[in-house]
């Protein structure tokens, strides 16, 4: 194999890769253009401004909030984090699920030490040999 055919082959591969990338940019650009066109159409028809929590109506059926936290070797800080979360969360109905590993008894004990009905300790077994 001579150098000229190697360079010609590399040139062909680079041309094909550039064509593939250009098609990708075109497809993704059309999607962006569609979103922009929808936004412009809404604004021209007198759509509302940006939404925030103050302008949104309250939900008709508020649901339970669930927060999942994975914890490994967190015994030194997890207790204070739990107490802070219980103080700070401003929601009427929520649960805090803490996933711990069975081979981390210190973290399990620290989560269990914070007695609150909103806290659920989940000890995983998947992947344990």
Secondary structure, 3 states (H helix, E strand, C coil): CCHHHHHHHHHHHHHHHHHHHHHHHHHHHHHHHHHHHHHHHHHHCCCCCCCCCCCCCCCCCCCCEEEEEECCCCCCCHHHHHHHHHHHCCCCCEEEEEEEECCCHHHHHHHHHCCCCCEEEEEECCCCC
